[in-house]
């Protein structure tokens, strides 16, 4: 029996290598990455870049600047003394007196200028609120802007929030960084954190 030289093996190896590399080559076209969105009402465990490096926003100068009247506003009722808005985006209006108004969402514009509110709670990020007289205002989030004609007590827990009150604030408590509060005066204040601007 005679042995044949294995001269064809390098050629077969080259063909196999070309086929393997061709299967790994990128295909032309648009490539999409889908990132899941959290369910409504959930809070991300990861702080956003804007939350960790927030810069103070200028105080609003007029009602029309932040949340003036809009045709696309959704009117929210006050059932059992509570009006709640849980949304990502959109414009909303609370037009009746309400013991407690709670805004939990992001990028929401909320007006409560026609109502008397005992407690206004703003949770989330990048919300804009225009309110009339508020007995107590609490911000728990990042980069929210609130304008009020009067506020008895203001509590800010978060970073990069802006609060503008036309009248004097009775008590002010801030826990966070880079928050801006403007008012003609403050009765008592406790400020914890860096870069906060208060009257």
SEPA-726355 format. One line per 2 residues: their letters; for each residue x, y, z of C-alpha. Coordinates in steps of 0.02 Angstrom, whole numbers, plus 50000, padded with zeros to 5 digits. Example, Ala and Ser with C-alpha at 12.3 -4.5 7.8 and 13.67 -1.06 7.14 Angstrom:
BEGIN
AS> 50615,49775,50390 ~ 50684,49947,50357
This chain:
BEGIN
XX> 50000,50000,50000 ~ 50066,50169,49954
XX> 50039,50324,50057 ~ 49982,50482,49973
XX> 50056,50644,50032 ~ 49937,50752,50133
XX> 49964,50905,50026 ~ 49778,50947,50019
XX> 49763,50973,50209 ~ 49825,51155,50210
XX> 49700,51199,50072 ~ 49557,51119,50169
XX> 49611,51209,50329 ~ 49613,51377,50238
XX> 49437,51349,50170 ~ 49371,51303,50343
XX> 49454,51457,50419 ~ 49376,51571,50288
XX> 49203,51497,50320 ~ 49219,51517,50509
XX> 49277,51698,50495 ~ 49140,51739,50369
XX> 49008,51678,50492 ~ 49076,51798,50625
XX> 49081,51951,50512 ~ 48965,52096,50554
XX> 48809,52109,50451 ~ 48768,52277,50373
XX> 48618,52372,50440 ~ 48556,52463,50592
XX> 48586,52379,50759 ~ 48462,52416,50899
XX> 48488,52397,51084 ~ 48330,52379,51186
XX> 48340,52433,51368 ~ 48195,52379,51478
XX> 48098,52516,51564 ~ 48057,52500,51749
XX> 47875,52469,51795 ~ 47775,52623,51846
XX> 47806,52677,52024 ~ 47974,52590,52039
XX> 48133,52682,52082 ~ 48298,52643,51999
XX> 48435,52581,52116 ~ 48566,52666,52009
XX> 48582,52854,52026 ~ 48576,52945,51861
XX> 48720,53052,51801 ~ 48614,53207,51822
XX> 48573,53160,52001 ~ 48754,53139,52051
XX> 48819,53293,51963 ~ 48671,53408,51978
XX> 48697,53593,51955 ~ 48582,53724,52027
XX> 48444,53779,51910 ~ 48392,53961,51904
XX> 48238,54004,52004 ~ 48082,54025,51897
XX> 48030,54204,51868 ~ 47849,54188,51816
XX> 47704,54066,51815 ~ 47707,54057,51626
XX> 47890,54008,51630 ~ 47855,53847,51723
XX> 47688,53767,51693 ~ 47580,53902,51617
XX> 47406,53853,51555 ~ 47405,53717,51426
XX> 47272,53637,51317 ~ 47341,53462,51348
XX> 47322,53462,51538 ~ 47236,53314,51620
XX> 47124,53366,51766 ~ 47153,53263,51924
XX> 47015,53249,52054 ~ 47039,53246,52242
XX> 46962,53081,52300 ~ 46951,53064,52490
XX> 47062,53216,52512 ~ 47207,53150,52406
XX> 47254,53191,52226 ~ 47389,53078,52155
XX> 47484,53090,51992 ~ 47594,52943,51944
XX> 47660,52967,51768 ~ 47813,52983,51659
XX> 47785,53144,51564 ~ 47627,53244,51533
XX> 47537,53396,51603 ~ 47412,53386,51746
XX> 47299,53506,51842 ~ 47227,53496,52018
XX> 47091,53628,52020 ~ 47002,53595,52184
XX> 47050,53608,52367 ~ 47142,53453,52424
XX> 47220,53398,52588 ~ 47364,53306,52503
XX> 47433,53311,52326 ~ 47565,53181,52282
XX> 47666,53186,52121 ~ 47763,53026,52090
XX> 47843,53023,51919 ~ 47969,53099,51803
XX> 47960,53244,51680 ~ 47785,53294,51736
XX> 47712,53469,51736 ~ 47584,53493,51875
XX> 47480,53649,51915 ~ 47387,53668,52078
XX> 47368,53857,52072 ~ 47179,53857,52090
XX> 47179,53747,52244 ~ 47222,53761,52428
XX> 47337,53617,52474 ~ 47388,53561,52649
XX> 47529,53444,52593 ~ 47614,53443,52423
XX> 47736,53298,52399 ~ 47846,53290,52244
XX> 47939,53127,52213 ~ 48039,53083,52059
XX> 48149,53179,51941 ~ 48138,53330,51827
XX> 47960,53378,51875 ~ 47892,53555,51863
XX> 47758,53612,51987 ~ 47666,53777,52002
XX> 47564,53791,52162 ~ 47463,53921,52256
XX> 47462,53922,52446 ~ 47538,53764,52519
XX> 47547,53727,52705 ~ 47685,53596,52685
XX> 47797,53561,52534 ~ 47908,53407,52526
XX> 48026,53367,52382 ~ 48101,53193,52375
XX> 48197,53176,52214 ~ 48316,53257,52093
XX> 48309,53410,51980 ~ 48129,53458,52021
XX> 48069,53639,52006 ~ 47929,53704,52116
XX> 47853,53878,52119 ~ 47728,53923,52255
XX> 47642,54083,52310 ~ 47660,54033,52494
XX> 47732,53887,52592 ~ 47726,53865,52780
XX> 47857,53726,52788 ~ 47976,53667,52651
XX> 48073,53503,52661 ~ 48196,53456,52523
XX> 48274,53282,52518 ~ 48375,53262,52360
XX> 48493,53351,52243 ~ 48479,53488,52113
XX> 48303,53545,52159 ~ 48240,53724,52141
XX> 48105,53800,52251 ~ 48040,53978,52227
XX> 47914,54044,52353 ~ 47837,54217,52332
XX> 47806,54238,52520 ~ 47913,54200,52671
XX> 47942,54018,52718 ~ 47902,53972,52898
XX> 48027,53828,52915 ~ 48153,53757,52790
XX> 48246,53592,52802 ~ 48366,53532,52667
XX> 48456,53365,52659 ~ 48551,53354,52496
XX> 48665,53449,52380 ~ 48652,53588,52251
XX> 48475,53637,52296 ~ 48417,53817,52269
XX> 48280,53894,52376 ~ 48224,54074,52350
XX> 48102,54169,52460 ~ 48093,54342,52540
XX> 48136,54262,52706 ~ 48143,54104,52810
XX> 48089,54087,52992 ~ 48197,53937,53041
XX> 48311,53831,52934 ~ 48415,53673,52944
XX> 48530,53642,52796 ~ 48633,53483,52776
XX> 48736,53453,52620 ~ 48851,53545,52501
XX> 48816,53680,52372 ~ 48643,53727,52434
XX> 48582,53906,52408 ~ 48455,53971,52535
X> 48391,54144,52586
